[in-house]
Amino acid sequence: MAKIDRSSFTENKRTMSGSTSDMISNLPCNVLEKILTCLRLHAAVRTSVLSKKWRHIWTSLLQLVFDDMFYKECTMATRNNLMMTIYQVLLQHHGPILKFTVSLKALESCSLIDQLIDFVSKNGIQELTLHFYQAGPYKLPSSLFSCRGITCLDLTSCVFQPPPGFKGFSRFLSLKLDKVVIAGDTLSSLISACPLLERLTIQSSTRLCYLEIVALNLRFAQFVGLFSSVCFKSTPHLAKLSIHLLPSFWNLVLSEKRVPCKPLMLTGTFPVFELLELDYYHLKAMAAGGVPPNRHPNTLTNLKILKLYLICFGKVDEISMVLCLIRSCPNLEKIQLKISETVALDPVLEPLEVQGWSDISLNQLREVEIHGVSGTRPELDFIKLILAKSPILERLLIKLESNEVFEELRILKKLIGFKRLSPEAVIMFRNRNEVLRFCDGFE
């Protein structure tokens, strides 16, 4: 056996150890910047003390996030002059800032924010998030509207008033407005002036009387707030729509003793619509707005998922609107319902088959979830109709309002007597404690 040169082996080991002892620091600068991007800003800045090579890497980060976690990580002395700390970070920064976020509950004044917006607007900003809470509402400066390369804008508690001649953001992909003061016509113009817009989220505490949506590339839209009327004039690629009206919306309707001019789903065409999410107040507005009780004006041929929240099965008009929507969606694959608290049944409420809903067909329906079931006759009638009209149903999940075993057994006894069209349907129960049970043995 050949003799091993131990001294040579030890020297080689030292050489290898020296060359790999700081592998991360020897990575290319763009890789190091990518690593720092995964850290919170405060931690990224602290890497400057590691070595000379690390000292200035953080100053070329492409994204800067000043949020509540950044505030918590600052020392008490720094917290007392929060804006000065942010300014110091920006003064040391070099190169473009593609993503910039200010979301600070501790911020008490917006008086110095304009300078921040002016700074990032000159540094290639693409994604801008401004959330103001105690300090808002913040009037956006004119420098923001000169950011032609911006793609995503996320605002909370701001005043949006573009200057005369503003022609929109040509590269806009996503817009999210929460408690933003903006006129309906201004919002409509903004949307139509952003031809690439794909995602739109509007959450408002102020009333928007009329909103017209012209967005040829829009794929997702969510509305939460007070909307009297929304017209989807041209949205050929809209696939997902979520509408939640605030409780104060219906109170407003009652106080003014008049209904909205046009409920949100009455105007427009939806050629590729796949998911629709509505709540109680929207269905009430549709019913009050004179939607035909048995036929919806639009046939949503491509709709696959329907989610309805806080539905009251004790009211004729609400049950009718639910079934009206289901009838207008011949290719539904999933239905999810959340039932509101049980109320006294409408005295004119009749079994669904008597009301003229026996012609509903659910030939593509595979999955149904019903939450908050208390076992009233209208609820059981609805479940009976689903089972009788769904030839390929695979799963029916019923989440009970009660935890009582007696109630479970009573509802189970009723279900066993219902005929089902699909031999593959599996019926599952969950009580309020999330205990899961299966129901088989259907005739």
C-alpha positions in Angstrom: 0.0 0.0 0.0 1.4 3.4 -1.0 2.3 5.7 1.9 0.0 8.7 2.4 1.6 12.2 2.5 -0.2 13.6 5.5 1.4 17.0 5.3 0.3 17.5 1.7 -3.3 16.3 2.6 -3.5 18.8 5.5 -2.2 21.7 3.3 -4.8 20.9 0.6 -7.5 20.8 3.2 -6.6 24.3 4.4 -6.5 25.6 0.8 -10.0 24.2 0.1 -11.3 25.5 3.4 -10.0 29.0 2.7 -11.5 29.1 -0.7 -15.0 28.0 0.5 -15.2 29.6 3.9 -17.3 32.5 2.5 -19.0 31.0 -0.5 -22.0 33.4 -0.3 -19.8 36.5 -0.4 -18.1 35.1 -3.6 -21.4 34.9 -5.4 -22.1 37.4 -8.2 -23.6 40.7 -7.0 -26.9 40.1 -8.8 -27.3 36.8 -6.9 -26.5 38.6 -3.6 -29.0 41.3 -4.3 -31.6 38.5 -4.9 -30.8 37.0 -1.5 -31.2 40.3 0.2 -34.5 40.8 -1.5 -35.8 37.8 0.5 -34.9 39.6 3.7 -36.8 42.3 5.5 -35.4 45.8 4.8 -34.0 46.2 8.3 -32.1 42.9 8.1 -30.9 43.7 4.6 -29.4 47.0 5.8 -27.6 45.2 8.7 -25.7 43.0 6.3 -23.6 46.1 5.5 -21.4 45.3 8.6 -20.4 41.8 7.5 -17.5 42.9 5.3 -16.4 45.5 2.8 -18.0 43.6 -0.1 -21.4 43.5 1.7 -21.3 47.2 2.7 -23.0 48.6 -0.3 -25.0 45.7 -1.7 -28.2 46.6 0.0 -28.1 50.1 -1.5 -29.0 48.8 -5.0 -32.0 46.7 -3.9 -34.8 46.8 -6.4 -37.5 46.8 -3.8 -37.9 48.8 -0.5 -40.7 47.9 2.0 -41.4 50.2 4.9 -44.1 48.5 6.9 -45.1 47.8 10.5 -42.4 45.1 10.8 -39.8 47.7 9.7 -41.1 50.0 12.4 -40.9 47.3 15.1 -37.3 46.4 14.2 -36.1 50.0 14.4 -34.7 51.3 17.7 -36.8 53.6 19.9 -34.6 56.6 18.9 -35.2 55.8 15.2 -39.0 55.3 15.7 -39.2 58.9 17.1 -38.1 60.2 13.7 -39.5 57.6 11.3 -39.6 59.7 8.2 -36.0 60.8 8.7 -35.0 57.1 8.8 -36.8 56.4 5.5 -35.1 59.5 4.0 -31.7 58.2 5.1 -32.4 54.8 3.4 -33.3 56.5 0.2 -30.3 58.9 0.2 -28.0 55.9 0.4 -29.8 54.0 -2.2 -28.4 53.8 -5.8 -30.1 52.6 -9.0 -33.7 51.9 -9.8 -36.5 51.1 -7.3 -39.0 48.8 -9.0 -41.1 48.1 -6.0 -41.8 50.6 -3.2 -44.1 50.1 -0.2 -45.2 52.4 2.6 -47.7 50.7 4.9 -47.2 52.1 8.5 -50.0 52.3 11.1 -47.6 54.4 13.2 -47.4 57.1 10.6 -49.2 60.1 11.9 -48.7 62.6 9.1 -48.6 62.5 5.3 -46.9 65.9 5.0 -43.6 64.6 3.9 -44.8 61.7 1.7 -44.8 63.8 -1.5 -41.0 63.9 -1.5 -40.9 60.1 -1.3 -43.3 59.7 -4.2 -41.3 62.2 -6.2 -38.1 60.3 -5.5 -39.3 56.9 -6.6 -41.2 58.3 -9.6 -37.7 59.3 -11.0 -36.2 55.9 -10.3 -38.2 53.5 -12.5 -41.0 52.6 -10.1 -43.2 49.7 -11.3 -45.1 48.5 -8.2 -46.3 51.1 -5.7 -48.1 50.4 -2.5 -49.3 53.2 -0.2 -51.4 52.3 2.9 -52.3 55.2 5.2 -54.4 54.6 8.3 -54.3 57.3 11.0 -52.5 59.7 8.7 -54.9 59.5 5.8 -56.5 60.4 3.5 -53.5 61.4 1.6 -53.8 63.4 -1.6 -51.6 61.8 -4.3 -49.1 64.2 -5.8 -48.9 65.0 -9.5 -45.5 63.3 -9.7 -47.3 59.9 -9.3 -49.3 60.4 -12.5 -46.0 60.9 -14.5 -44.9 57.3 -13.7 -45.5 55.9 -17.2 -43.8 52.5 -16.3 -46.0 51.7 -13.3 -47.7 48.3 -13.5 -49.3 47.8 -10.1 -50.9 50.3 -7.8 -52.2 49.5 -4.3 -53.7 52.4 -2.3 -55.5 52.7 1.0 -57.0 56.0 2.4 -55.9 58.2 -0.5 -57.4 61.0 -2.6 -57.1 60.2 -6.3 -57.4 63.3 -8.4 -55.3 63.1 -11.6 -54.2 66.3 -13.3 -55.8 67.6 -16.5 -54.6 65.8 -19.5 -53.8 62.6 -17.6 -54.0 59.7 -20.1 -53.7 56.7 -17.8 -51.0 54.1 -17.2 -50.3 52.3 -20.4 -48.5 49.4 -18.7 -51.0 49.0 -15.8 -51.7 45.3 -14.8 -53.2 45.6 -11.3 -55.2 48.3 -9.5 -56.4 48.0 -5.8 -58.2 50.9 -4.1 -59.3 50.7 -0.5 -61.2 53.7 1.0 -59.9 55.8 -1.8 -61.7 59.1 -2.6 -62.3 59.0 -6.3 -65.2 60.1 -8.5 -67.1 57.4 -10.4 -66.4 58.9 -13.8 -62.7 59.4 -12.9 -62.4 55.7 -12.0 -64.2 54.6 -15.2 -61.8 56.8 -17.3 -58.8 55.4 -15.4 -59.8 51.8 -16.1 -60.5 52.4 -19.8 -57.2 54.2 -20.1 -55.3 51.1 -18.9 -55.5 48.7 -21.8 -53.4 45.9 -20.1 -55.3 46.0 -16.8 -55.9 42.4 -15.6 -56.8 42.7 -11.9 -59.2 45.3 -10.3 -60.1 45.5 -6.6 -62.3 48.3 -5.4 -63.1 48.5 -1.6 -64.9 51.7 -0.8 -66.6 53.3 2.2 -68.1 56.1 0.0 -70.9 55.7 -2.5 -70.2 55.3 -6.2 -73.4 55.9 -8.1 -72.3 54.6 -11.5 -69.2 52.8 -12.7 -68.6 51.7 -16.3 -66.0 49.0 -16.9 -64.2 49.0 -20.3 -61.2 46.7 -19.8 -60.4 44.5 -22.7 -57.8 42.5 -20.8 -59.5 42.4 -17.4 -59.5 38.9 -15.8 -60.4 39.4 -12.1 -62.6 42.0 -10.5 -63.7 42.5 -6.9 -66.1 45.1 -5.5 -66.7 45.7 -1.8 -68.7 48.8 -0.8 -71.5 51.0 -1.9 -72.2 50.6 -5.6 -75.5 51.7 -7.1 -74.7 50.4 -10.6 -71.8 48.8 -12.4 -71.9 48.2 -16.1 -69.5 45.7 -17.6 -69.6 47.3 -21.0 -66.6 45.6 -22.5 -64.8 42.8 -20.5 -64.4 39.9 -22.9 -61.8 38.2 -20.8 -63.3 38.6 -17.3 -63.2 35.2 -15.7 -63.6 35.9 -12.0 -66.0 38.4 -10.3 -66.6 39.0 -6.6 -69.2 41.5 -5.3 -69.8 42.3 -1.6 -72.1 45.2 -0.8 -71.7 46.7 2.6 -74.7 46.4 5.1 -75.0 50.2 4.9 -75.8 49.8 1.2 -79.1 48.1 1.9 -79.9 50.5 4.8 -79.4 53.3 2.3 -81.8 51.7 -0.1 -84.4 51.4 2.6 -83.9 55.0 3.9 -84.2 56.5 0.4 -87.2 54.2 -0.4 -85.8 53.5 -3.8 -83.8 50.7 -5.4 -80.5 51.1 -7.3 -80.9 52.2 -10.9 -79.3 48.9 -12.2 -78.0 46.2 -9.9 -74.4 45.2 -10.7 -75.1 42.0 -12.7 -77.8 43.3 -15.0 -75.7 44.9 -17.7 -72.8 43.4 -19.7 -71.7 40.3 -21.4 -69.4 37.7 -19.9 -68.1 35.3 -22.6 -65.5 33.5 -20.5 -66.9 34.0 -17.0 -65.8 31.1 -14.7 -66.3 32.2 -11.1 -69.0 34.4 -9.5 -69.1 35.4 -5.8 -72.1 37.4 -4.4 -73.5 38.2 -1.0 -76.9 38.7 0.6 -77.1 42.4 -0.1 -76.4 42.1 -3.8 -79.2 39.4 -4.2 -81.5 41.7 -2.3 -80.7 44.6 -4.6 -81.2 42.3 -7.7 -84.6 41.2 -6.3 -85.6 44.8 -5.5 -84.4 46.0 -8.8 -87.0 44.0 -10.7 -85.0 41.0 -11.9 -87.4 38.4 -13.3 -88.2 35.9 -10.5 -87.4 32.8 -12.7 -85.0 34.0 -15.4 -81.8 35.9 -15.2 -81.2 38.4 -18.1 -77.7 36.8 -18.8 -76.9 33.2 -19.5 -73.6 32.6 -18.0 -72.6 29.7 -20.2 -69.0 29.3 -19.0 -69.6 29.8 -15.3 -68.1 26.9 -13.3 -68.0 28.1 -9.7 -70.8 30.0 -7.9 -70.3 31.3 -4.3 -73.2 32.9 -2.5 -72.9 34.3 1.1 -75.4 35.0 3.9 -78.4 33.7 2.0 -81.7 33.5 3.9 -83.7 30.5 2.9 -86.7 31.8 4.8 -87.5 34.4 2.1 -89.2 33.7 -1.2 -87.3 36.4 -3.1 -83.9 35.3 -2.0 -84.5 31.6 -2.7 -85.8 32.7 -6.1 -82.7 34.7 -6.9 -80.4 31.8 -5.9 -82.3 29.4 -8.2 -82.5 32.1 -10.9 -78.7 32.4 -10.9 -78.3 28.6 -10.9 -80.7 28.2 -13.8 -78.7 30.8 -15.8 -75.5 28.7 -15.4 -76.0 25.5 -17.2 -72.4 24.3 -16.9 -71.9 24.8 -13.2 -69.3 22.5 -11.6 -69.3 23.8 -8.0 -71.8 25.6 -5.8 -70.9 27.0 -2.4 -73.5 28.6 -0.1 -73.3 30.2 3.3 -76.7 30.5 5.0 -77.4 33.3 7.3 -79.1 33.0 10.7 -82.4 31.3 10.7 -85.4 33.6 10.5 -89.1 33.1 10.4 -90.3 31.5 7.2 -92.2 33.7 4.7 -95.8 32.7 5.0 -96.2 32.3 1.2 -93.2 30.0 0.9 -94.1 26.8 -1.0 -92.0 23.7 -1.8 -89.6 24.4 -4.6 -91.2 21.9 -7.0 -94.5 23.7 -6.6 -92.8 27.1 -7.3 -91.8 26.0 -10.8 -88.1 25.1 -10.4 -88.4 21.4 -11.5 -86.9 22.2 -14.9 -83.5 23.1 -13.6 -80.7 20.9 -14.9 -77.3 20.6 -13.3 -75.6 18.2 -15.7 -72.1 19.3 -15.0 -72.3 19.8 -11.2 -69.7 17.8 -9.3 -69.4 19.5 -5.9 -71.7 21.4 -3.5 -71.0 22.9 -0.1 -73.7 24.3 2.1 -72.6 26.0 5.4 -74.9 26.9 8.2 -77.7 24.4 7.6 -80.3 24.3 10.4 -82.7 21.8 8.8 -85.5 24.0 7.8 -87.9 22.8 5.1 -86.6 25.3 2.4 -83.0 24.2 3.1 -83.9 20.5 2.8 -86.0 21.3 -0.3 -83.0 22.9 -1.9 -80.8 19.9 -1.1 -83.4 17.5 -2.4 -83.5 19.5 -5.7 -79.7 19.4 -6.0 -79.6 15.6 -5.5 -82.4 15.1 -8.0 -81.0 17.2 -10.8 -77.2 16.4 -10.7 -76.3 13.2 -12.6 -72.6 13.4 -12.0 -72.5 14.9 -8.5 -69.5 13.6 -6.6 -69.6 15.4 -3.2 -72.2 17.2 -1.1 -70.8 18.8 2.1 -73.3 20.0 4.6 -72.0 22.0 7.5 -74.6 22.1 10.3 -75.4 25.1 12.4 -76.0 23.0 15.5 -73.8 20.6 17.4 -76.7 18.5 18.7 -76.7 14.8 17.7 -80.5 14.9 17.6 -80.5 17.5 14.9 -77.9 15.6 12.9 -80.1 12.4 13.1 -83.2 14.3 12.1 -81.6 15.8 9.0 -79.9 12.5 8.2 -83.3 10.8 8.3 -84.7 13.3 5.8 -81.7 13.0 3.5 -81.9 9.2 3.4 -85.4 9.5 1.9 -84.3 11.8 -1.0 -83.7 10.3 -4.4 -80.4 11.1 -6.0 -79.6 11.1 -9.7 -75.9 10.4 -9.3 -74.9 7.0 -7.9 -71.4 8.3 -7.1 -72.5 11.1 -4.8 -70.9 11.1 -1.4 -72.7 13.1 1.3 -70.7 14.5 4.2 -71.7 16.3 7.4 -69.7 18.7 9.6 -71.1 20.1 12.8 -69.9 23.3 14.4 -67.0 21.5 16.0 -65.8 20.3 12.6 -66.7 16.7 13.3 -66.9 14.9 10.0 -69.5 12.2 9.2 -70.5 10.4 6.0 -74.1 9.7 4.9 -74.7 6.6 2.7 -77.6 4.3 2.0 -79.6 6.4 -0.4 -82.3 4.7 -2.4 
